[in-house]
């Protein structure tokens, strides 16, 4: 008898909803601090470089634990790992809220990311155990919507909380839902049993290698743009360590009898393509959330609350698209829905490219609306097409790899955008500066309106730099548009998903 057979439909939905809440708050905390780092730094008397680690430390810890979650759930069981993850996340959220200096904050944020990260892939696994047929499509749609809504709403909610209360409440809001998830999950999510004997035969070299590789890779991607990449000795060292340990991990994963991450799942065409699509949508989700607030803050001078209000439309249009997706998902081949979603993502990035210095929330509304609808039409079908055909025994470790690809896409996308903003801004500035000479009548007329020559030159520099920045944002959106265009044309290579008729004997 299946371990979930004793649960009623209502109990399954309640248990699944509770786990979704845990996943949502874990994903929300990636971006909830992004619009409020200045306030956190001010409250803890920290500089901008140190304060950036409030976000970086969380990302490094979370990206390390996500691919390990499949093995950990086999050791401790899904319910107890999820409950422990929620409890640890709740406790460290409290500690972040009462942090007394920047060092304690960074340490607590790292612990928060590591302890809470397991909640994300475990939801994917549980959905495919709890539900079948049309219910599975709805569950995947729910997960996909929450996975893209959480980082989208993060800056909006964070800006509002900081403006109306204080930055401490960015973390205190996790306490009530975290406590609820900790108590509720063990009561209903009884889908497997712990097997502590796996601790004796665990792939400890593989765990050490993947943790080292991902931690160093995330550090390199986060800090590289700030320190001019390989010009910095620390960045060079972490890049080499990441590359070498990553190659050793791949060798280990393909030769070990029980690897910690199932790379062999990549032999399945749908899973391999799905991981690629997850990587690309990670770029779209996280890089646009990075670029848009940055543009509004640096070029338009928006406050944290104004930035949150300006990017809010993406989430609104995604929510409005949920019933459209639910209607289509059971009537139309998911591959066609995915192709439409990725094409809309491409169109959204294209609509961002004519961006100018006087764009505000009104001009951003249409491209952000397109992006919101694209997120809902692309992320959920990727989940179903990628994981829906895998047997439950393989699903646990594969879902960790699948989620890892989305976070890696976000990390690499943000790092690439940060590098573009630095290098291309300088290039555009130099090109425009070449035309600012004595023969430029427009420049001469502008300087004539300012009596003080020094002030006039300073004002001219500011205007030129602002335009150079704006052109660079357009470049970044153009690059993302090309990524989504490539992903769109690859969708027909996916096969129509054929879910297993029944759980395999080794599923639990």
DRENBAVEX-917776 format. One line per field, with one value per residue (C-alpha): residue number from 0; residue in one letter; x, y, z. Coordinates in Angstrom, 3 decimals, decimal comma, padded with zeros to 6 digits. Example, Ala and Ser with C-alpha at 12.3 -4.5 7.8 and 13.67 -1.06 7.14 Angstrom:
// DRENBAVEX-917776
pos <- [0; 1] .
code <- [A; S] .
xx <- [012,300; 013,670] .
yy <- [-004,500; -001,060] .
zz <- [007,800; 007,140] .
This chain:
// DRENBAVEX-917776
pos <- [0; 1; 2; 3; 4; 5; 6; 7; 8; 9; 10; 11; 12; 13; 14; 15; 16; 17; 18; 19; 20; 21; 22; 23; 24; 25; 26; 27; 28; 29; 30; 31; 32; 33; 34; 35; 36; 37; 38; 39; 40; 41; 42; 43; 44; 45; 46; 47; 48; 49; 50; 51; 52; 53; 54; 55; 56; 57; 58; 59; 60; 61; 62; 63; 64; 65; 66; 67; 68; 69; 70; 71; 72; 73; 74; 75; 76; 77; 78; 79; 80; 81; 82; 83; 84; 85; 86; 87; 88; 89; 90; 91; 92; 93; 94; 95; 96; 97; 98; 99; 100; 101; 102; 103; 104; 105; 106; 107; 108; 109; 110; 111; 112; 113; 114; 115; 116; 117; 118; 119; 120; 121; 122; 123; 124; 125; 126; 127; 128; 129; 130; 131; 132; 133; 134; 135; 136; 137; 138; 139; 140; 141; 142; 143; 144; 145; 146; 147; 148; 149; 150; 151; 152; 153; 154; 155; 156; 157; 158; 159; 160; 161; 162; 163; 164; 165; 166; 167; 168; 169; 170; 171; 172; 173; 174; 175; 176; 177; 178; 179; 180; 181; 182; 183; 184; 185; 186; 187; 188; 189; 190; 191; 192; 193; 194; 195; 196; 197; 198; 199; 200; 201; 202; 203; 204; 205; 206; 207; 208; 209; 210; 211; 212; 213; 214; 215; 216; 217; 218; 219; 220; 221; 222; 223; 224; 225; 226; 227; 228; 229; 230; 231; 232; 233; 234; 235; 236; 237; 238; 239; 240; 241; 242; 243; 244; 245; 246; 247; 248; 249; 250; 251; 252; 253; 254; 255; 256; 257; 258; 259; 260; 261; 262; 263; 264; 265; 266; 267; 268; 269; 270; 271; 272; 273; 274; 275; 276; 277; 278; 279; 280; 281; 282; 283; 284; 285; 286; 287; 288; 289; 290; 291; 292; 293; 294; 295; 296; 297; 298; 299; 300; 301; 302; 303; 304; 305; 306; 307; 308; 309; 310; 311; 312; 313; 314; 315; 316; 317; 318; 319; 320; 321; 322; 323; 324; 325; 326; 327; 328; 329; 330; 331; 332; 333; 334; 335; 336; 337; 338; 339; 340; 341; 342; 343; 344; 345; 346; 347; 348; 349; 350; 351; 352; 353; 354; 355; 356; 357; 358; 359; 360; 361; 362; 363; 364; 365; 366; 367; 368; 369; 370; 371; 372; 373; 374; 375; 376; 377; 378; 379; 380; 381; 382; 383; 384; 385; 386; 387; 388; 389; 390; 391; 392; 393; 394; 395; 396; 397; 398; 399; 400; 401; 402; 403; 404; 405; 406; 407; 408; 409; 410; 411; 412; 413; 414; 415; 416; 417; 418; 419; 420; 421; 422; 423; 424; 425; 426; 427; 428; 429; 430; 431; 432; 433; 434; 435; 436; 437; 438; 439; 440; 441; 442; 443; 444; 445; 446; 447; 448; 449; 450; 451; 452; 453; 454; 455; 456; 457; 458; 459; 460; 461; 462; 463; 464; 465; 466; 467; 468; 469; 470; 471; 472; 473; 474; 475; 476; 477; 478; 479; 480; 481; 482; 483; 484; 485; 486; 487; 488; 489; 490; 491; 492; 493; 494; 495; 496; 497; 498; 499; 500; 501; 502; 503; 504; 505; 506; 507] .
code <- [X; X; X; X; X; X; X; X; X; X; X; X; X; X; X; X; X; X; X; X; X; X; X; X; X; X; X; X; X; X; X; X; X; X; X; X; X; X; X; X; X; X; X; X; X; X; X; X; X; X; X; X; X; X; X; X; X; X; X; X; X; X; X; X; X; X; X; X; X; X; X; X; X; X; X; X; X; X; X; X; X; X; X; X; X; X; X; X; X; X; X; X; X; X; X; X; X; X; X; X; X; X; X; X; X; X; X; X; X; X; X; X; X; X; X; X; X; X; X; X; X; X; X; X; X; X; X; X; X; X; X; X; X; X; X; X; X; X; X; X; X; X; X; X; X; X; X; X; X; X; X; X; X; X; X; X; X; X; X; X; X; X; X; X; X; X; X; X; X; X; X; X; X; X; X; X; X; X; X; X; X; X; X; X; X; X; X; X; X; X; X; X; X; X; X; X; X; X; X; X; X; X; X; X; X; X; X; X; X; X; X; X; X; X; X; X; X; X; X; X; X; X; X; X; X; X; X; X; X; X; X; X; X; X; X; X; X; X; X; X; X; X; X; X; X; X; X; X; X; X; X; X; X; X; X; X; X; X; X; X; X; X; X; X; X; X; X; X; X; X; X; X; X; X; X; X; X; X; X; X; X; X; X; X; X; X; X; X; X; X; X; X; X; X; X; X; X; X; X; X; X; X; X; X; X; X; X; X; X; X; X; X; X; X; X; X; X; X; X; X; X; X; X; X; X; X; X; X; X; X; X; X; X; X; X; X; X; X; X; X; X; X; X; X; X; X; X; X; X; X; X; X; X; X; X; X; X; X; X; X; X; X; X; X; X; X; X; X; X; X; X; X; X; X; X; X; X; X; X; X; X; X; X; X; X; X; X; X; X; X; X; X; X; X; X; X; X; X; X; X; X; X; X; X; X; X; X; X; X; X; X; X; X; X; X; X; X; X; X; X; X; X; X; X; X; X; X; X; X; X; X; X; X; X; X; X; X; X; X; X; X; X; X; X; X; X; X; X; X; X; X; X; X; X; X; X; X; X; X; X; X; X; X; X; X; X; X; X; X; X; X; X; X; X; X; X; X; X; X; X; X; X; X; X; X; X; X; X; X; X; X; X; X; X; X; X; X; X; X; X; X; X; X; X; X; X; X; X] .
xx <- [000,000; 001,328; 002,426; 000,106; -002,929; -004,334; -004,488; -007,682; -007,609; -008,169; -005,269; -002,962; -003,891; -003,370; 000,005; 001,099; -000,049; 001,907; 005,071; 004,483; 004,353; 007,740; 009,217; 007,746; 009,312; 012,679; 012,619; 011,237; 014,212; 016,623; 015,374; 013,481; 016,639; 017,718; 015,864; 016,832; 020,577; 021,330; 019,029; 020,485; 024,025; 023,109; 021,496; 024,550; 027,141; 028,531; 029,908; 028,419; 030,928; 030,230; 026,471; 026,396; 027,316; 023,902; 022,574; 025,684; 026,060; 022,442; 022,833; 026,068; 024,624; 021,333; 022,929; 025,148; 022,332; 019,768; 021,464; 022,129; 018,462; 017,592; 020,170; 019,312; 015,628; 016,526; 018,529; 016,106; 012,838; 011,018; 008,834; 011,561; 014,053; 011,411; 010,344; 013,958; 014,637; 011,609; 012,571; 016,151; 014,988; 012,607; 015,210; 017,857; 015,273; 014,827; 018,608; 018,926; 016,320; 018,257; 021,755; 024,031; 026,686; 027,363; 029,488; 026,682; 024,170; 026,290; 026,732; 023,019; 022,069; 024,397; 022,802; 019,339; 020,091; 021,654; 018,959; 016,045; 017,295; 016,081; 012,447; 012,656; 013,374; 011,380; 008,146; 008,764; 009,310; 006,248; 003,921; 004,655; 004,126; 000,862; -000,860; -001,483; -003,035; -004,682; -004,002; -000,282; -000,508; -002,247; 000,355; 003,202; 001,501; 001,248; 004,907; 005,996; 003,898; 005,276; 008,860; 008,717; 006,402; 008,541; 011,658; 009,433; 007,544; 010,668; 011,878; 008,307; 007,514; 010,968; 010,743; 007,281; 008,281; 011,437; 009,583; 006,677; 008,415; 012,135; 014,534; 014,303; 010,812; 012,203; 013,138; 010,530; 007,728; 009,083; 008,456; 004,734; 004,620; 007,881; 006,535; 003,307; 005,185; 007,447; 004,453; 002,118; 004,430; 005,286; 001,559; 000,688; 003,753; 004,342; 005,568; 008,774; 010,817; 014,286; 017,251; 020,094; 022,253; 022,908; 025,103; 027,639; 027,748; 027,171; 029,161; 031,129; 033,829; 031,060; 029,355; 032,626; 033,417; 030,003; 029,820; 033,294; 032,640; 029,281; 030,383; 033,468; 031,482; 028,822; 031,514; 033,273; 030,046; 028,922; 032,254; 033,849; 032,172; 033,119; 036,815; 037,308; 037,300; 040,716; 042,604; 041,915; 043,940; 041,043; 038,686; 041,324; 041,760; 038,043; 037,486; 040,222; 039,056; 035,477; 036,535; 038,805; 036,447; 033,547; 035,345; 036,266; 032,657; 031,390; 033,871; 032,794; 029,067; 029,468; 031,605; 030,310; 027,859; 025,486; 026,322; 024,910; 023,539; 022,178; 023,911; 022,896; 019,391; 020,790; 020,735; 016,984; 016,419; 013,504; 015,404; 018,530; 016,534; 014,410; 017,532; 018,669; 015,267; 015,347; 018,788; 017,542; 014,383; 016,618; 018,482; 015,183; 013,739; 016,703; 018,611; 015,560; 014,789; 018,402; 018,417; 015,049; 015,427; 019,019; 017,929; 015,154; 017,482; 020,591; 019,086; 015,666; 016,583; 013,646; 013,394; 013,062; 009,274; 008,963; 011,073; 008,845; 005,717; 007,211; 008,090; 004,853; 003,063; 005,037; 003,564; 000,053; 000,021; 001,502; -001,341; -003,886; -002,419; -002,759; -006,386; -005,400; -002,632; -004,897; -007,426; -004,814; -002,701; -005,248; -006,267; -003,060; 000,283; 002,528; 005,339; 003,274; 002,451; 006,146; 007,084; 004,541; 005,833; 009,482; 008,527; 006,694; 009,784; 011,809; 009,289; 009,394; 013,171; 012,832; 010,339; 012,878; 015,633; 014,409; 014,755; 015,618; 016,570; 013,026; 011,338; 009,246; 006,736; 004,345; 006,792; 007,889; 004,313; 003,945; 007,289; 006,819; 003,270; 004,615; 007,271; 004,715; 002,542; 005,617; 006,736; 003,415; 003,328; 006,926; 007,981; 005,118; 005,322; 009,084; 008,471; 005,991; 007,909; 011,208; 010,198; 006,826; 008,239; 010,886; 010,265; 009,932; 013,192; 015,127; 012,935; 014,444; 018,015; 016,961; 014,732; 017,713; 019,738; 016,772; 016,366; 020,096; 020,088; 017,517; 019,567; 022,782; 021,104; 020,169; 023,672; 025,399; 022,818; 023,302; 027,094; 027,016; 024,715; 026,937; 029,960; 028,058; 026,999; 030,601; 032,339; 029,701; 029,017; 032,660; 032,566; 029,397; 030,735; 033,989; 032,152; 029,874; 032,762; 034,524; 031,745; 031,779; 034,279; 034,383; 032,707; 029,576; 027,026; 024,478; 027,082; 028,179; 024,570; 024,027; 027,177; 026,186; 023,070; 025,239; 027,272; 029,810; 032,059; 033,085; 029,477; 028,617; 031,286; 030,220; 026,605; 027,682; 029,622; 026,574; 024,287; 026,762; 027,241; 023,479; 022,990; 025,902; 024,290; 020,915; 022,398; 024,093; 020,801; 019,478; 022,493; 021,838; 018,187; 019,268; 021,599; 018,798; 016,479; 018,935; 019,112; 015,339; 015,184; 017,594; 015,550; 012,324; 013,544; 014,783; 011,381; 010,256; 013,142; 011,281; 009,088; 005,535; 005,750; 004,557; 004,252; 004,906; 001,717; 002,435; 005,179; 008,174; 008,986; 011,973; 010,175; 010,136] .
yy <- [000,000; 003,424; 005,585; 008,350; 006,128; 006,800; 010,556; 012,107; 014,518; 017,457; 016,325; 016,023; 019,523; 020,937; 019,206; 020,317; 023,893; 023,939; 022,819; 025,433; 028,091; 026,928; 027,004; 030,464; 032,089; 030,447; 031,820; 035,180; 035,740; 035,646; 039,015; 040,553; 042,332; 043,556; 046,890; 047,475; 046,733; 050,418; 050,527; 047,298; 048,635; 051,896; 050,110; 047,885; 050,631; 048,695; 049,780; 048,840; 046,021; 044,321; 044,826; 043,079; 039,893; 039,935; 038,636; 036,801; 034,623; 033,458; 032,583; 030,647; 028,561; 027,886; 026,879; 024,378; 022,573; 022,371; 019,551; 017,641; 017,654; 014,451; 012,424; 014,139; 013,296; 009,611; 009,735; 011,666; 011,266; 014,039; 015,148; 015,359; 017,044; 019,583; 020,185; 020,609; 022,904; 025,058; 025,143; 026,136; 028,772; 030,232; 030,343; 031,951; 034,481; 035,560; 035,792; 037,882; 040,288; 040,815; 040,803; 043,240; 043,855; 043,048; 039,978; 038,360; 039,237; 037,583; 034,460; 034,188; 034,781; 031,975; 029,653; 030,782; 029,948; 026,576; 025,436; 026,688; 025,650; 022,045; 023,180; 024,207; 020,895; 018,776; 020,452; 019,315; 015,715; 015,609; 017,050; 014,123; 011,603; 013,121; 013,783; 012,147; 013,135; 016,542; 017,155; 016,799; 019,495; 021,858; 021,106; 021,804; 025,039; 026,094; 025,344; 027,140; 030,193; 030,440; 029,798; 032,810; 035,009; 034,859; 036,551; 038,948; 040,141; 040,147; 043,702; 045,056; 043,542; 044,360; 047,994; 048,367; 046,767; 048,869; 052,077; 051,489; 049,605; 048,765; 046,355; 044,020; 043,029; 041,673; 038,670; 038,739; 038,166; 034,627; 033,614; 032,840; 030,976; 029,204; 027,945; 026,815; 024,838; 023,257; 021,895; 021,016; 019,136; 016,188; 015,611; 014,991; 014,515; 010,826; 009,642; 007,817; 006,582; 007,687; 005,456; 006,526; 003,669; 005,798; 008,021; 005,168; 004,658; 008,262; 009,703; 011,998; 012,836; 013,773; 015,961; 017,723; 018,281; 019,670; 021,895; 023,303; 023,790; 025,522; 027,710; 028,908; 029,354; 031,454; 033,574; 034,071; 035,089; 037,424; 039,128; 038,900; 042,000; 044,072; 043,144; 043,023; 039,225; 037,612; 040,775; 039,854; 037,043; 035,781; 035,591; 033,695; 031,234; 030,579; 030,228; 027,591; 025,741; 025,743; 024,444; 021,683; 020,473; 020,658; 018,393; 015,961; 015,949; 015,074; 012,183; 011,056; 011,325; 009,172; 006,470; 006,213; 003,419; 005,771; 009,352; 012,241; 013,850; 011,784; 013,228; 010,126; 011,588; 013,987; 011,074; 011,621; 014,190; 015,887; 016,211; 017,600; 020,131; 020,955; 021,755; 024,068; 025,793; 026,078; 027,704; 030,221; 031,088; 031,574; 034,210; 035,870; 035,738; 036,941; 039,133; 041,264; 041,632; 042,769; 045,159; 046,895; 048,094; 049,079; 051,191; 052,851; 053,561; 054,731; 056,487; 057,566; 058,060; 055,989; 055,058; 051,425; 051,771; 053,425; 050,645; 048,030; 049,706; 049,998; 046,288; 045,140; 044,867; 041,759; 039,756; 041,096; 039,987; 036,612; 036,026; 037,086; 034,502; 031,576; 030,740; 031,002; 028,468; 026,191; 026,195; 025,493; 022,948; 020,123; 020,908; 021,844; 020,060; 021,542; 021,919; 024,448; 026,371; 026,387; 027,614; 030,455; 031,352; 031,480; 033,453; 035,965; 036,162; 036,950; 039,633; 041,078; 041,455; 043,041; 045,561; 046,524; 047,308; 050,825; 051,954; 055,642; 057,763; 059,086; 055,670; 055,332; 052,790; 053,726; 052,917; 049,739; 048,487; 046,724; 044,850; 043,865; 042,686; 040,535; 039,124; 038,305; 036,396; 034,702; 033,475; 031,749; 030,171; 028,939; 027,887; 025,441; 023,461; 023,174; 021,539; 019,009; 018,219; 017,812; 015,900; 014,401; 011,406; 010,382; 007,423; 008,430; 006,700; 009,029; 012,069; 013,117; 013,619; 014,868; 017,595; 018,968; 019,232; 020,820; 023,509; 024,058; 024,967; 027,732; 029,263; 028,908; 030,644; 033,490; 033,740; 033,664; 036,048; 038,605; 038,325; 038,756; 041,780; 043,357; 042,898; 044,332; 047,350; 048,030; 047,405; 048,661; 051,813; 052,785; 051,944; 053,977; 056,880; 056,977; 056,816; 059,705; 061,681; 061,529; 063,692; 066,217; 068,691; 072,312; 071,533; 070,162; 072,990; 071,287; 070,944; 074,549; 075,744; 073,651; 074,980; 078,552; 078,186; 077,607; 080,686; 078,736; 076,798; 074,223; 073,512; 073,245; 070,611; 068,672; 068,740; 067,591; 064,681; 063,638; 063,704; 061,727; 059,127; 058,783; 058,130; 055,656; 053,749; 053,692; 052,299; 049,576; 048,449; 048,125; 045,951; 043,642; 043,140; 042,472; 039,655; 038,086; 038,345; 036,244; 033,612; 033,219; 033,157; 030,177; 028,413; 028,970; 027,221; 024,214; 023,411; 021,075; 018,747; 017,814; 014,730; 014,741; 013,673; 010,186; 009,914; 006,535; 004,467; 003,648; 004,295; 002,051; -000,531; 001,427; 004,723; 004,823] .
zz <- [000,000; -000,956; 002,021; 000,838; 000,206; 003,686; 003,046; 001,740; -001,185; 001,190; 003,404; 000,399; -000,770; 002,737; 003,105; -000,360; 000,316; 003,578; 001,805; -000,910; 001,808; 003,084; -000,418; -001,029; 002,047; 001,276; -002,285; -001,167; 001,120; -001,832; -003,077; -000,141; 001,052; -002,415; -002,245; 001,398; 001,542; 002,063; 005,112; 006,530; 006,065; 007,738; 010,671; 011,181; 010,438; 007,474; 004,106; 000,746; 000,098; 003,429; 003,136; -000,255; 001,607; 003,298; -000,025; -001,245; 001,859; 001,585; -002,092; -001,575; 001,263; -000,519; -003,806; -001,953; -000,127; -002,976; -004,946; -001,698; -000,697; -002,576; -000,653; 002,642; 002,194; 001,759; 004,982; 007,204; 005,210; 003,382; 006,286; 008,921; 006,600; 005,541; 009,151; 010,285; 007,345; 008,223; 011,914; 011,130; 008,658; 011,249; 014,009; 011,794; 010,541; 014,170; 014,588; 011,390; 012,727; 015,969; 014,405; 016,246; 013,579; 009,932; 010,765; 012,779; 010,054; 007,344; 009,474; 010,261; 006,599; 005,500; 008,059; 006,944; 003,311; 004,131; 006,555; 004,458; 001,033; 001,252; 001,268; -002,399; -004,227; -001,751; -002,853; -006,441; -005,347; -003,095; -005,764; -008,113; -005,291; -004,022; -007,357; -010,719; -014,046; -014,167; -010,472; -011,178; -013,876; -011,439; -008,740; -011,180; -012,221; -008,570; -007,910; -011,078; -010,255; -006,704; -007,841; -010,172; -008,071; -004,926; -006,356; -008,342; -005,262; -003,072; -003,822; -003,700; -000,316; 001,054; -000,013; 001,505; 004,829; 005,127; 004,280; 006,702; 009,536; 009,619; 007,942; 010,963; 009,831; 006,565; 008,710; 011,473; 008,936; 008,460; 012,079; 011,980; 008,622; 009,457; 012,788; 011,111; 008,438; 011,087; 012,996; 010,109; 007,731; 010,052; 010,600; 006,942; 004,729; 005,471; 002,091; 003,064; 006,017; 007,174; 006,419; 008,696; 007,420; 004,326; 006,500; 006,660; 002,887; 001,821; -001,053; 001,220; -001,356; -003,811; -001,188; -000,389; -004,075; -005,077; -001,986; -002,673; -006,382; -005,965; -003,050; -004,935; -008,159; -006,421; -004,739; -008,076; -009,813; -007,038; -006,368; -009,831; -011,351; -008,313; -008,388; -012,169; -012,367; -012,941; -012,031; -008,399; -006,789; -004,648; -007,631; -009,625; -006,779; -006,261; -010,011; -010,312; -007,195; -008,523; -011,946; -010,637; -007,901; -010,386; -012,871; -010,094; -008,933; -012,422; -012,574; -009,101; -009,895; -013,025; -011,366; -007,778; -006,971; -005,106; -006,161; -004,158; -007,352; -010,238; -013,308; -015,273; -015,417; -018,034; -020,492; -020,617; -023,374; -021,646; -018,393; -020,079; -022,120; -019,071; -017,041; -019,853; -019,940; -016,146; -016,454; -019,050; -017,102; -014,052; -016,058; -016,982; -013,470; -011,462; -013,921; -014,769; -011,051; -010,665; -013,639; -013,304; -009,667; -010,421; -013,390; -011,404; -008,495; -010,363; -013,375; -012,104; -008,436; -007,104; -003,419; -002,254; -001,992; -005,423; -006,965; -005,359; -006,688; -010,187; -010,502; -008,854; -012,203; -013,196; -010,339; -010,953; -014,585; -013,681; -011,209; -013,823; -016,221; -013,790; -014,788; -018,467; -017,938; -015,881; -018,734; -021,412; -019,539; -019,752; -023,339; -025,167; -025,479; -022,769; -025,285; -027,256; -024,070; -023,148; -026,613; -026,362; -022,889; -023,975; -027,099; -024,886; -022,670; -025,801; -026,797; -023,287; -023,396; -026,856; -025,470; -022,795; -025,327; -026,395; -022,753; -022,259; -019,260; -018,830; -018,608; -015,461; -014,137; -016,955; -019,758; -017,942; -017,567; -020,945; -021,018; -017,369; -018,070; -020,918; -018,604; -015,919; -018,385; -019,868; -016,452; -015,865; -019,327; -019,247; -015,726; -014,870; -018,152; -017,698; -014,301; -015,702; -018,898; -017,053; -013,925; -014,849; -016,717; -014,161; -011,834; -008,156; -007,226; -009,520; -008,912; -005,581; -006,727; -010,155; -008,710; -006,773; -009,983; -011,784; -009,105; -008,970; -012,670; -012,107; -009,290; -011,292; -014,229; -011,928; -010,449; -013,848; -015,341; -012,576; -012,790; -016,585; -016,293; -013,635; -015,899; -018,871; -016,837; -015,918; -019,238; -021,669; -019,655; -020,035; -023,755; -024,418; -022,354; -024,329; -027,668; -026,718; -025,264; -028,646; -030,108; -027,273; -028,665; -029,749; -033,094; -031,395; -031,654; -029,381; -026,632; -027,012; -026,777; -023,645; -021,935; -022,837; -020,637; -017,543; -016,454; -014,368; -016,784; -014,167; -013,219; -016,900; -017,512; -014,409; -015,597; -019,067; -017,544; -015,506; -018,546; -020,648; -017,920; -017,467; -021,186; -021,221; -018,354; -020,085; -023,301; -021,266; -019,724; -023,270; -024,153; -021,189; -022,140; -025,728; -024,586; -022,527; -025,528; -027,561; -024,791; -024,778; -028,593; -028,595; -025,893; -027,849; -030,989; -028,959; -027,432; -030,296; -029,349; -026,152; -026,130; -024,865; -021,235; -020,363; -016,563; -014,935; -014,632; -010,987; -008,434; -008,850; -006,256; -005,019; -004,834; -001,077] .
